[in-house]
Amino acid sequence: MGCSEYLIWFLMVMIVFSAIRSEARKYKWIKAHATFYGDMSGAETMQGACGYGDLFQQGYGLETTALSTALFNDGIACGACFELRCYDDPQWCLPGSIRVTATNFCPPNYNLPSDLGGWCNPPRKHFDLSMPMFLKIAKYRAGIVPVIYRRVPCVKKGGIKFVINGNPYWILVLVYNVAGTGEVINVKIKGSKSSNWIPMSRNWGQNWQTQVQLQGQSLSFQVTTQGGKMIQSDNVAPANWQFGQTFEGLQF
């Protein structure tokens, strides 16, 4: 790479990071609490309530969190990205911050008070982090720590991914690897023989469904995220697509 090419590449990278920092500054820091679940392997964080399955395979890794009812928003928050700092607890806090993606739900435990074990009870804002992420901002013995958090833009490699599941009478599409706000609030599908876009309904997490039969047609998708931004990926899946396959579209 020559000097001029390197300079152009460096400037492009700086522009991208500047845009990310500018976007992050739009969000205010909010007080909450954080704990962790599972061990350092992160095995217990897999197969969560957002439907992403193997988080390593889907690109989320261990940089993940489960959200309490107050944050999960019935699954709409799946895919949202957050920055967290341990806050106002010098005995247990470590310096620095982490960025995590919401991939699971932390259910309430009404048998315990919200300040003594029922950490995820409404209306408490709470993050149940993977253990490796928790240990980046707090000491293990703390168990639970106060944090401040803010929403941040999600940065992803490649395009939005669509996993097509179901059967000839029912199509279930998992939508993941979504940049920007990360929160998908609306999905539409269109077959190559269809005249109109077909609205899909949320089944659970980020799994979206339709009962329209679309086998033998190439498939296009419209994905809308929180805030109203929409991106259209045409002919993502070829006409000979099969259930269980994953396809990649455009990206925000």
C-alpha positions as CSV (number, residue, x, y, z in Angstrom):
1,M,0.0,0.0,0.0
2,G,1.5,3.4,-1.1
3,C,1.5,6.5,1.1
4,S,-1.4,8.1,-0.7
5,E,-3.5,4.9,-0.4
6,Y,-2.7,4.5,3.2
7,L,-3.6,8.2,3.9
8,I,-7.0,7.7,2.2
9,W,-7.7,4.5,4.2
10,F,-6.7,6.2,7.4
11,L,-9.0,9.2,6.8
12,M,-11.9,6.9,6.0
13,V,-11.4,5.0,9.2
14,M,-11.2,8.2,11.2
15,I,-14.4,9.4,9.6
16,V,-16.2,6.2,10.5
17,F,-15.0,6.4,14.1
18,S,-15.9,10.0,14.4
19,A,-19.4,9.3,13.2
20,I,-19.7,6.5,15.8
21,R,-18.5,8.8,18.6
22,S,-20.9,11.5,17.5
23,E,-23.8,9.0,17.4
24,A,-22.9,7.8,20.9
25,R,-22.9,11.3,22.3
26,K,-26.6,11.5,21.5
27,Y,-27.4,9.0,24.3
28,K,-27.4,10.0,28.0
29,W,-25.8,8.0,30.8
30,I,-28.5,6.3,32.9
31,K,-28.0,4.5,36.3
32,A,-28.7,0.8,36.6
33,H,-27.1,-2.3,38.2
34,A,-25.3,-5.3,36.7
35,T,-24.6,-8.9,37.7
36,F,-23.3,-11.9,35.7
37,Y,-24.5,-15.4,34.9
38,G,-22.7,-18.5,33.7
39,D,-18.9,-19.0,33.8
40,M,-15.9,-17.8,31.7
41,S,-16.8,-20.1,28.8
42,G,-20.1,-18.3,28.3
43,A,-21.9,-21.6,27.6
44,E,-25.0,-20.6,29.6
45,T,-25.4,-17.4,27.5
46,M,-26.1,-19.4,24.4
47,Q,-29.6,-20.2,23.0
48,G,-31.1,-17.0,24.7
49,A,-34.5,-15.4,24.4
50,C,-33.5,-13.4,21.3
51,G,-33.2,-16.5,19.3
52,Y,-29.6,-16.0,18.1
53,G,-28.6,-19.5,19.1
54,D,-24.8,-20.0,19.1
55,L,-23.5,-16.5,19.8
56,F,-20.0,-17.4,18.7
57,Q,-21.3,-18.6,15.3
58,Q,-23.5,-15.5,14.9
59,G,-20.6,-13.1,15.7
60,Y,-21.7,-11.8,19.1
61,G,-19.3,-13.9,21.1
62,L,-19.1,-13.2,24.8
63,E,-19.7,-9.4,24.5
64,T,-23.4,-9.9,25.5
65,T,-26.0,-9.2,28.2
66,A,-29.4,-10.3,29.3
67,L,-31.8,-7.5,30.0
68,S,-34.4,-7.1,32.8
69,T,-38.1,-6.6,31.9
70,A,-37.7,-2.8,32.1
71,L,-35.1,-2.9,29.3
72,F,-36.0,-6.0,27.2
73,N,-39.2,-4.4,25.9
74,D,-40.8,-7.8,24.9
75,G,-37.9,-8.6,22.7
76,I,-37.7,-5.4,20.8
77,A,-34.4,-4.6,22.5
78,C,-32.8,-7.8,21.1
79,G,-29.7,-6.7,19.1
80,A,-29.4,-3.3,20.8
81,C,-25.9,-2.2,21.9
82,F,-24.9,-0.7,25.2
83,E,-21.9,0.8,26.8
84,L,-21.5,0.2,30.6
85,R,-19.3,1.5,33.3
86,C,-19.1,0.4,36.9
87,Y,-20.2,3.4,39.0
88,D,-19.8,4.9,42.4
89,D,-18.5,1.7,44.1
90,P,-14.7,2.1,44.6
91,Q,-14.4,-1.2,46.5
92,W,-15.5,-3.3,43.6
93,C,-15.4,-1.1,40.4
94,L,-12.6,-1.4,37.8
95,P,-11.8,1.4,35.4
96,G,-12.9,1.5,31.8
97,S,-16.1,0.5,30.0
98,I,-17.5,-2.4,28.0
99,R,-19.8,-2.6,25.0
100,V,-22.3,-5.4,24.9
101,T,-25.2,-6.5,22.7
102,A,-28.6,-7.6,24.1
103,T,-29.0,-11.3,23.3
104,N,-31.1,-12.6,26.2
105,F,-33.8,-11.9,28.8
106,C,-33.3,-11.8,32.6
107,P,-36.6,-13.0,34.0
108,P,-38.1,-11.5,37.2
109,N,-38.1,-13.5,40.4
110,Y,-41.0,-12.2,42.4
111,N,-40.1,-14.6,45.3
112,L,-37.3,-12.2,46.1
113,P,-37.3,-8.5,46.7
114,S,-35.7,-6.4,43.9
115,D,-32.9,-5.2,46.2
116,L,-32.1,-8.7,47.5
117,G,-31.9,-11.3,44.7
118,G,-34.8,-10.2,42.5
119,W,-32.4,-8.0,40.5
120,C,-34.4,-8.2,37.3
121,N,-37.8,-7.5,38.8
122,P,-39.7,-4.5,37.3
123,P,-39.2,-1.6,37.3
124,R,-35.5,-2.2,37.9
125,K,-33.1,-1.6,35.0
126,H,-30.6,-4.4,35.2
127,F,-27.9,-6.0,33.0
128,D,-27.1,-9.7,33.5
129,L,-23.7,-9.8,31.8
130,S,-21.7,-12.7,30.6
131,M,-19.0,-13.4,33.2
132,P,-16.1,-12.3,31.1
133,M,-17.7,-8.9,30.5
134,F,-18.6,-8.4,34.1
135,L,-15.0,-9.0,35.2
136,K,-13.9,-6.3,32.8
137,I,-15.7,-3.6,34.9
138,A,-15.9,-5.2,38.4
139,K,-14.3,-7.6,40.8
140,Y,-15.7,-11.2,41.0
141,R,-16.6,-11.0,44.7
142,A,-18.8,-7.9,44.1
143,G,-21.6,-10.1,42.7
144,I,-23.7,-7.0,41.8
145,V,-22.5,-3.5,41.2
146,P,-24.1,-0.1,40.3
147,V,-23.4,0.9,36.7
148,I,-24.2,3.7,34.3
149,Y,-25.1,2.8,30.8
150,R,-26.0,4.4,27.5
151,R,-27.1,3.2,24.1
152,V,-24.4,3.1,21.4
153,P,-24.5,2.3,17.7
154,C,-23.9,-1.3,16.8
155,V,-20.9,-1.9,14.5
156,K,-21.1,-5.1,12.5
157,K,-19.0,-6.8,9.9
158,G,-20.8,-7.7,6.7
159,G,-24.5,-7.4,6.0
160,I,-27.6,-8.3,7.8
161,K,-28.1,-12.0,8.1
162,F,-31.3,-13.9,7.4
163,V,-31.8,-17.5,8.6
164,I,-34.8,-19.1,6.9
165,N,-36.5,-21.8,9.0
166,G,-40.0,-23.3,9.1
167,N,-41.9,-25.5,6.6
168,P,-43.8,-25.2,3.3
169,Y,-46.7,-23.6,5.1
170,W,-44.9,-21.3,7.5
171,I,-41.7,-19.3,7.2
172,L,-39.7,-18.2,10.2
173,V,-36.8,-15.8,9.6
174,L,-34.1,-15.0,12.2
175,V,-32.7,-11.6,11.6
176,Y,-29.3,-10.8,13.1
177,N,-26.0,-9.0,12.7
178,V,-27.9,-5.7,12.4
179,A,-25.9,-2.4,12.7
180,G,-27.1,1.0,13.7
181,T,-29.6,0.9,16.5
182,G,-29.6,-2.9,16.3
183,E,-33.3,-3.1,17.3
184,V,-35.5,-4.5,14.5
185,I,-39.0,-3.3,14.8
186,N,-40.4,-4.3,11.4
187,V,-39.7,-6.9,8.7
188,K,-41.3,-7.4,5.4
189,I,-40.7,-10.1,2.8
190,K,-41.4,-10.3,-0.9
191,G,-41.2,-13.2,-3.3
192,S,-40.1,-12.7,-6.9
193,K,-43.7,-13.7,-7.9
194,S,-45.3,-11.5,-5.3
195,S,-46.8,-8.1,-6.3
196,N,-46.7,-6.6,-2.8
197,W,-44.5,-6.6,0.3
198,I,-45.8,-9.0,2.9
199,P,-45.6,-7.8,6.6
200,M,-44.0,-10.4,8.9
201,S,-45.0,-10.6,12.6
202,R,-42.6,-11.1,15.5
203,N,-42.7,-14.7,16.7
204,W,-40.2,-14.3,19.5
205,G,-36.9,-12.4,20.0
206,Q,-35.7,-11.5,16.5
207,N,-37.6,-14.4,14.7
208,W,-40.2,-13.1,12.3
209,Q,-42.9,-15.2,10.6
210,T,-45.4,-15.4,7.8
211,Q,-47.8,-18.1,6.6
212,V,-47.5,-17.0,3.0
213,Q,-46.1,-19.8,0.8
214,L,-43.0,-18.5,-1.0
215,Q,-41.0,-21.6,-2.0
216,G,-39.6,-21.5,-5.5
217,Q,-39.3,-17.7,-5.4
218,S,-36.3,-15.6,-4.8
219,L,-36.7,-13.6,-1.6
220,S,-36.2,-9.9,-0.7
221,F,-36.4,-8.3,2.7
222,Q,-37.2,-4.8,4.1
223,V,-35.8,-4.4,7.6
224,T,-36.8,-1.3,9.8
225,T,-35.0,-0.5,13.0
226,Q,-35.9,1.6,16.0
227,G,-36.0,5.2,14.8
228,G,-37.5,4.4,11.5
229,K,-34.5,3.6,9.3
230,M,-35.2,1.0,6.7
231,I,-33.0,-0.9,4.4
232,Q,-34.1,-3.1,1.5
233,S,-32.2,-6.1,0.3
234,D,-33.4,-7.4,-3.0
235,N,-33.2,-11.1,-4.1
236,V,-31.2,-12.1,-1.0
237,A,-32.2,-15.7,-1.3
238,P,-32.2,-17.4,-4.7
239,A,-35.3,-19.2,-6.0
240,N,-33.9,-22.6,-4.9
241,W,-33.3,-21.6,-1.3
242,Q,-33.8,-24.3,1.4
243,F,-35.0,-24.2,5.0
244,G,-32.0,-23.9,7.4
245,Q,-29.9,-21.8,5.0
246,T,-28.5,-18.3,5.9
247,F,-28.3,-15.4,3.5
248,E,-26.7,-12.0,3.7
249,G,-28.3,-8.7,2.8
250,L,-27.3,-5.0,2.8
251,Q,-26.3,-3.2,6.0
252,F,-27.3,0.1,7.8
